[in-house]
Each structure stands twice: as structure tokens, then as C-alpha cells.
Amino acid sequence: MSKLALFGGEKAKKTEFGTGKRFGEEELQQLKEALEQNTLFYWSGTKVKEMNRKFAEMYGMGYSVATSSGTASIHVALGTVGVTAGDEVITSPITDMGTVIGILYQNAIPIFADLDPHTYNLDPKSVEEKITDKTKAILVVHLAGNPADMDAIMEIARKYNIKVVEDCAQSYMSYYKGKLVGTIGDVGCFSLNDFKHISAGDGGMVLVNDEETYVKAFRFADKNYNRFSKDPDATRRIDFLAPNYRMSELQGAVGIAQLDKLESICERRHAYGERISEGIKDLPGISIPKIEEGNKSSYWFYMFRINEEEAGVSRNEFSKALAAEGVPNQAGYIPACVYEYDMFKNKNAFDGTDAPWGSKYYGREIEYKTGLCPTAEEILSTAIRLVVNEFYTMEDADEVIQAIRKVANYYSSEKK
């Protein structure tokens, strides 16, 4: 048995991880063209319009609306489907705050459903259990590139006549039974921040398929201005509040060039993630992420779980040992389930008030506490997260596999 690097042995990861440039001449050319327009405003220029057209075509959808961030895209989607004060939106407790910000800004109530222990996505059974007469929408998070169980979720949504918004910030070019995620629910949302598959520095995209929904989304992202009207006075006849989430021409320009690279990026990430799973799936005490048959993940990150009893080691010790072998990793993903954050426990979304929970349009007592979603909490306490990058090579994957196997085998043999 090889001596662990943690105890003075040789590292399993002997080479540096592959690197590369995300941005190049293609982005520079697009930026040059944007600047030469002598305007950076999306309605006057051509780049954001081209980004919208190109993205919608890539996804086989009727329309796309560019926004200033992935968080903005989700807020736009929720406003578009009519989420408002006193409504409830069911979503995942393992996600970024960007998922829930739009719910709260619409003065609606986030309701957290539990997760499948193997896919880390919403458990449809838990979703249905959380539905009340206040439920307006299900906000599905496709975590880390892995598609959620959309057939079951859509069946529930149709049964109760509620809307479905897909948060695909981590799931570009991920497929659910042959369909791209983001095209299955009522609205699909994406992020272009600097940590996603593709980047425009920041930005977001909203996908819809029908013209009426498109016009609502377009207006909601632009202060509810009606730029489609030929009557100049109609532009600023504002019938309800909407934010300013417009994308600039510079973001659109970079986004256009990035879209040309998207499929290749996702394919390389997919191959890398699948290689890791194949290489460690037989190890005692290790659970690989489950990609359901017919689905395809684009692996924004790779997260596996440790059964401490079977593995003969704690999750945290395994994480330290793996890092010592030359494989950077993180114990868990976010620090705790979102509902365990102080803002939720103290119901202090709008500082110094009880909004939205105290709204006269709501009238129900909600408690956010540890134990609310036990499977989600267990996932976070047993997970180890690995970085995935499109510049990583199959040699990197093989050395990562060797490192995980080395650590797992060491502790399982120690247990014996």
C-alpha cells in the first residue's frame, strides 16, 4: 500500500493541471466591432441582438432575452411568469443565493424541497409535498451540469397548474432525455459570470418559446419599457414595477464569441467528468454523482460523496489527504443549506422588516431551521467537490483517479 502524501509519501498527481486562455482574438474582434458602433446601448447596437438570436437558435427556442447577470435572468423569469407578493416558489436548498434573490425581490416566499441523494437535484416527491394554494412556481436548479428529473417535475406542475423556471446557470448544454435543459420548463435561465462554462465578465440569458412570454421577459428586464411600440408615448406607460437588467453591447460582444466555443467546452468537461466517474465508481465508501440514463452532464464541477463508515475515514480527513496528493478539492459545496443562512433564520431579507414573510398577502407561518431538508444537509456534510476545467487533460483525469483510489484504498485497508 502506497504511503499517503499526507504522511510523507510521494504525490499521486505528478504533473500540473492543464491550462489555457479563455479569451482571444475572436472576443477582441467582437469588442472592436461593438466600440466602432459608437454606442454601447443594447437597443441601439447590434451585438446584444445578435447574442439573443444566436443563443435562441443554438437551443432551438423561439426567443432569448439577454440580462446583466444570471441572478437577473432568474428574477426576470419569475417576474415574467407572474410571481408576486404572497406567492410561494419551491426551489433547491443547495444552490447559490442568485437562485433565491429574485424570489425575495418579488416579495414571494422561498420554499425549500429536499433533494435526491445521488443526483443532488430536487426530489419530485418532496416538491409535491411542499405545494400549497400559494405555490406559483417551481424553480428547478440543475446542479453542476446534472439535469433534474424534469418529467416528474413537469407532471407535478401541470397537475397543480404552476409554472416551472429552470436555473441552468451551471448547466450549459446539459441534456435531459435528449432535450437541452432550459428548454423544458416555461422559462430557462443562464449565467455568463466569470466562473461559468462561458463568460462575458457577467451577464445572463433568458430562454422562452412564445412571443407573449418573450415580450413580458424583454420588458421586465428593461424597466417595463415598451420598446416594441411604434407610439413613442407608449414606451414609458409603465403598468407595474420592473428592474433594469439590461446587458451592454460589450457583454454581448464577448458573449457572441464565447458561444462559438460553448459546445466544445461542454464536451471536454463532459468527457473529463465521465472519466473520473468510471475510474472511481467501484471504490468502497465512495458515491459518484448519478447521471440518469439518457441524460448528459456538462460538469460545472464534480462532486462525490463519502460514506465515512464504509470508507474508514471522515470526509474532512479524506479531503485533506486528497489535497496532499496534489488534487485541490473542497469539503462540501456551500457552507450550509440556504435556509440555514442567518437571513432566512432571522427572516431579515429586507433589513429591519419582516418582508416578505409578514406581507398581508401571505398569512402563513414559515420556519427555516436545520433539519428542514435532511438529505440536502447530508449531501453537504459528506460531499467532496473537485474543480472541472475544459483545459484539463485526460492525463489529469487519470492522475486524479489515481489519487482518489490511493486515498480510498489506504483508509479502507486500514479499516480492515
C-alpha positions in Angstrom: 0.0 0.0 0.0 1.5 3.4 -1.1 2.2 5.8 1.7 -0.1 8.8 1.6 1.5 12.1 0.7 -0.2 13.4 3.9 2.2 11.2 5.8 5.3 11.9 3.7 4.7 9.7 0.7 5.0 10.7 -3.0 2.1 12.7 -4.5 -0.1 10.8 -6.9 -0.7 14.0 -9.0 2.8 14.4 -10.5 2.0 17.0 -13.3 0.5 20.4 -13.3 -3.2 20.6 -14.4 -3.7 21.7 -18.0 -4.3 25.4 -18.6 -5.4 27.6 -21.4 -6.7 31.0 -22.5 -10.5 31.5 -22.3 -10.5 34.7 -24.4 -8.6 35.6 -27.6 -8.8 37.2 -31.0 -12.4 36.3 -31.5 -13.5 38.3 -28.5 -11.2 41.2 -29.4 -12.7 41.4 -32.9 -16.3 41.4 -31.5 -15.3 44.1 -29.0 -13.7 46.2 -31.7 -16.9 46.0 -33.7 -19.0 46.9 -30.7 -16.9 50.0 -30.0 -17.0 51.1 -33.6 -20.8 51.3 -33.4 -20.3 54.4 -31.3 -22.9 53.2 -28.9 -22.9 50.5 -26.2 -26.6 50.6 -25.6 -28.3 47.3 -26.4 -31.3 48.8 -28.2 -29.2 51.0 -30.5 -26.4 48.5 -31.2 -26.3 45.1 -32.8 -24.3 42.8 -30.5 -26.9 42.0 -27.8 -29.5 41.5 -30.5 -27.1 39.0 -32.3 -26.3 37.3 -28.9 -30.1 36.8 -28.4 -30.6 35.4 -31.8 -27.6 33.1 -31.7 -28.4 31.7 -28.3 -32.1 31.1 -29.1 -31.0 29.3 -32.3 -28.5 27.2 -30.5 -31.1 26.0 -28.1 -33.9 25.6 -30.7 -36.1 28.1 -28.9 -38.2 31.0 -30.2 -36.6 33.8 -28.2 -33.9 34.8 -25.9 -33.5 37.9 -23.6 -30.0 39.0 -22.5 -29.7 40.3 -19.0 -26.9 41.8 -16.8 -26.4 38.6 -14.7 -27.6 35.1 -14.1 -29.3 36.3 -10.9 -31.1 38.9 -13.0 -32.2 36.3 -15.5 -33.9 34.3 -12.8 -35.6 37.4 -11.4 -36.8 38.3 -14.9 -38.1 34.7 -15.3 -40.0 34.9 -12.1 -41.5 38.3 -12.9 -42.4 37.1 -16.3 -44.4 34.1 -15.0 -46.3 36.3 -12.6 -44.6 35.6 -9.2 -45.6 38.4 -6.9 -46.3 39.3 -3.2 -47.6 36.4 -1.2 -46.7 33.7 -3.7 -44.5 30.7 -2.8 -41.7 29.4 -5.1 -40.4 25.9 -4.4 -36.6 25.5 -5.0 -33.4 23.7 -4.0 -31.7 24.3 -0.7 -28.3 23.6 -2.3 -27.7 26.5 -4.7 -26.2 30.0 -4.9 -28.0 32.9 -3.4 -28.6 34.1 -7.0 -31.4 31.5 -7.2 -33.4 32.9 -4.4 -32.7 36.6 -4.7 -35.4 37.1 -7.4 -38.0 35.2 -5.3 -37.5 37.7 -2.4 -37.3 40.8 -4.6 -40.8 39.8 -5.9 -41.9 39.7 -2.3 -42.5 36.0 -2.6 -41.6 33.2 -0.2 -38.9 30.7 -0.9 -40.0 27.1 0.0 -37.2 24.5 0.0 -37.8 21.0 -1.1 -35.4 18.1 -0.3 -33.0 16.5 -2.8 -32.2 13.2 -4.4 -29.1 11.9 -2.6 -27.4 10.8 -5.8 -28.2 13.5 -8.4 -28.2 16.4 -5.8 -31.3 17.8 -7.6 -34.9 18.3 -6.5 -36.7 15.2 -5.3 -40.1 15.4 -7.1 -41.8 13.6 -4.1 -40.6 16.3 -1.8 -41.6 19.0 -4.3 -45.2 17.8 -4.4 -45.3 17.6 -0.6 -44.4 21.3 -0.4 -47.2 22.5 -2.7 -49.9 24.7 -1.2 -52.5 27.0 -2.6 -49.9 29.7 -2.5 -47.4 27.9 -4.8 -46.9 29.9 -8.0 -43.7 28.3 -9.4 -41.1 25.6 -9.1 -37.6 26.9 -9.6 -35.5 23.9 -10.7 -31.7 24.0 -10.2 -29.8 21.7 -12.5 -26.8 21.5 -10.1 -23.3 21.3 -11.5 -24.4 20.3 -15.0 -26.6 17.4 -14.0 -30.2 17.5 -15.2 -33.0 17.3 -12.7 -35.9 14.9 -13.1 -37.9 17.1 -15.4 -40.6 14.6 -16.5 -41.8 14.2 -12.9 -41.5 17.9 -12.2 -43.4 18.9 -15.3 -46.1 16.4 -14.4 -46.5 17.9 -11.0 -46.6 21.4 -12.4 -49.3 20.5 -14.9 -51.3 18.8 -12.1 -51.3 21.9 -9.9 -51.2 24.5 -12.7 -48.0 26.1 -11.6 -45.1 27.4 -13.6 -41.6 25.9 -14.0 -38.4 28.0 -14.2 -35.1 26.3 -14.9 -32.0 27.6 -13.3 -29.3 26.4 -15.8 -26.5 28.7 -14.5 -24.3 25.6 -14.0 -25.7 23.5 -16.8 -25.0 24.8 -20.3 -25.5 22.1 -23.0 -26.8 19.5 -20.5 -29.4 17.1 -21.8 -32.4 15.5 -20.2 -33.6 12.5 -22.3 -32.3 14.2 -25.4 -33.7 17.7 -24.6 -31.5 20.6 -23.6 -32.1 21.8 -20.1 -33.6 25.2 -20.2 -36.0 24.3 -23.0 -38.3 22.1 -21.0 -40.0 24.4 -18.4 -41.7 27.7 -19.0 -38.5 29.7 -18.9 -34.8 28.8 -18.9 -32.2 30.9 -17.2 -28.4 31.0 -17.7 -25.4 32.8 -16.3 -22.4 34.4 -18.1 -20.4 35.3 -15.0 -16.7 34.6 -14.9 -17.0 31.3 -13.2 -19.4 29.5 -15.6 -18.8 27.4 -18.7 -18.7 30.6 -20.8 -18.2 34.2 -19.6 -18.9 37.8 -20.6 -17.5 39.0 -17.3 -21.1 38.9 -16.1 -24.4 38.6 -17.8 -27.3 36.2 -18.2 -29.7 34.8 -20.7 -33.5 34.0 -20.5 -35.0 31.4 -22.9 -38.7 31.4 -23.9 -40.6 29.8 -26.8 -43.6 32.0 -27.4 -43.9 35.7 -28.3 -46.2 36.8 -25.5 -43.8 35.4 -22.8 -40.9 36.9 -24.7 -42.4 40.4 -24.7 -43.1 40.1 -21.0 -39.5 39.0 -20.3 -38.0 41.6 -22.6 -39.9 44.4 -20.8 -39.3 43.1 -17.3 -35.5 43.2 -18.0 -35.8 46.8 -19.1 -37.8 48.7 -16.5 -41.0 47.6 -18.2 -40.4 50.0 -21.1 -42.3 49.0 -24.2 -39.7 49.5 -26.9 -41.8 47.4 -29.4 -44.5 50.1 -29.6 -44.3 52.5 -32.6 -46.0 55.1 -30.4 -43.2 57.0 -28.6 -45.5 57.9 -25.8 -46.4 54.2 -25.1 -42.8 53.4 -24.3 -43.0 54.8 -20.9 -46.5 53.9 -20.0 -45.5 51.7 -17.1 -48.2 49.5 -15.7 -46.1 47.8 -13.0 -42.6 47.8 -11.4 -39.7 46.1 -13.2 -35.9 46.4 -12.7 -33.2 47.5 -15.1 -31.3 44.3 -16.0 -30.0 45.3 -19.5 -26.9 43.7 -21.0 -24.4 46.1 -22.5 -23.0 45.8 -26.0 -19.6 44.9 -24.6 -21.0 41.9 -22.7 -23.0 40.9 -25.8 -19.9 41.1 -28.0 -17.8 38.8 -25.7 -20.8 36.5 -25.4 -21.1 36.1 -29.1 -17.5 34.9 -29.4 -17.9 32.7 -26.3 -21.0 30.9 -27.8 -18.9 29.7 -30.7 -16.7 27.8 -28.1 -19.6 26.5 -25.9 -20.2 23.1 -27.4 -16.5 22.2 -27.4 -16.1 23.4 -23.8 -19.1 21.4 -22.6 -17.9 18.3 -24.5 -14.5 18.4 -22.9 -16.0 18.9 -19.4 -18.4 16.0 -20.0 -15.6 13.7 -21.1 -13.5 14.7 -18.1 -16.3 14.1 -15.6 -17.3 10.8 -17.1 -13.7 9.6 -17.0 -13.5 10.4 -13.2 -16.8 8.5 -12.5 -15.6 5.5 -14.5 -12.3 5.4 -12.6 -13.7 5.6 -9.0 -17.2 4.0 -9.2 -16.0 0.7 -7.6 -14.3 2.2 -4.6 -15.7 1.3 -1.1 -17.4 4.2 0.6 -17.5 6.5 -2.4 -20.7 7.5 -4.2 -20.2 9.1 -7.6 -22.8 11.6 -8.9 -25.6 9.8 -10.6 -26.4 10.8 -14.2 -29.7 9.2 -15.1 -29.9 7.0 -18.2 -30.5 9.2 -21.3 -29.1 12.3 -19.6 -25.8 14.1 -20.2 -24.0 16.4 -17.7 -21.6 19.2 -18.7 -19.9 19.1 -15.2 -19.6 22.6 -13.9 -17.9 20.8 -11.1 -17.6 17.2 -10.0 -18.9 16.2 -6.6 -18.7 12.8 -5.0 -19.8 11.6 -1.5 -18.0 9.7 1.3 -19.8 7.1 3.4 -17.5 7.5 6.4 -18.3 4.1 7.9 -17.6 2.2 4.6 -14.6 4.3 3.7 -13.0 4.0 7.1 -12.2 7.8 7.1 -14.0 11.0 7.8 -15.0 13.2 4.8 -12.7 16.0 6.1 -9.7 13.7 6.5 -10.3 12.3 3.0 -10.4 15.8 1.7 -7.1 16.7 3.4 -5.4 13.5 2.2 -6.6 14.1 -1.4 -5.3 17.7 -1.3 -1.9 16.4 -0.1 -1.8 14.1 -3.1 -1.9 17.2 -5.4 -5.6 17.3 -6.1 -7.3 20.6 -4.9 -10.7 20.0 -3.6 -13.3 21.4 -1.2 -15.1 19.6 1.6 -18.7 20.2 0.7 -20.0 22.9 -1.7 -21.8 25.8 0.1 -21.3 26.2 3.8 -24.9 25.0 4.7 -28.3 24.7 3.1 -29.5 28.1 2.0 -32.3 28.1 4.6 -29.7 27.9 7.4 -28.3 31.3 6.5 -29.0 34.0 9.1 -31.1 36.0 6.6 -33.6 33.1 6.5 -33.4 32.0 10.1 -34.0 35.6 11.2 -36.4 36.4 8.3 -34.4 39.6 7.6 -34.4 39.8 3.8 -35.3 43.5 3.8 -33.2 44.7 6.7 -35.3 45.8 9.7 -38.6 44.5 8.3 -40.4 41.1 8.2 -41.0 41.3 4.5 -41.9 39.3 2.6 -43.0 36.8 5.3 -45.1 39.4 7.1 -46.9 40.5 3.9 -50.7 40.9 4.3 -50.9 38.9 1.0 -49.3 35.9 2.6 -50.5 35.0 6.1 -48.7 31.7 6.8 -46.0 30.9 9.3 -42.8 29.5 7.8 -39.9 28.3 9.8 -36.4 27.8 8.3 -34.3 25.6 10.5 -31.7 22.8 10.5 -33.4 19.5 9.7 -35.8 21.0 7.1 -34.2 19.1 4.2 -32.3 16.2 5.8 -31.0 14.7 2.6 -29.6 18.0 1.3 -27.9 18.5 4.7 -26.4 15.1 4.5 -25.1 15.7 1.0 -23.3 18.8 2.1 -21.8 17.1 5.1 -20.5 14.1 3.1 -19.5 15.7 -0.3 -16.1 16.4 -1.8 -16.1 18.9 -4.7 -13.5 18.8 -7.4 -12.8 21.5 -10.0 -13.5 20.7 -13.6 -12.0 22.8 -16.4 -12.1 22.4 -20.1 -8.3 22.7 -20.3 -7.8 19.7 -18.1 -6.5 16.7 -20.0 -7.3 13.0 -19.8 -3.8 12.6 -18.1 -5.1 15.0 -15.4 -8.2 12.9 -15.0 -6.2 9.7 -14.7 -3.9 11.2 -12.1 -6.9 12.5 -10.2 -8.4 9.0 -10.3 -5.1 7.5 -9.1 -5.1 10.0 -6.2 -8.7 9.2 -5.1 -8.0 5.5 -5.4 -4.8 5.8 -3.4 -6.6 7.6 -0.6 -9.7 5.4 -0.6 -7.7 2.1 -0.7 -5.4 3.3 2.1 -8.2 4.0 4.5 -10.3 1.0 3.6 -7.3 -1.3 4.1 -6.6 0.5 7.5 -10.2 -0.2 8.5 -9.7 -3.9 7.8 
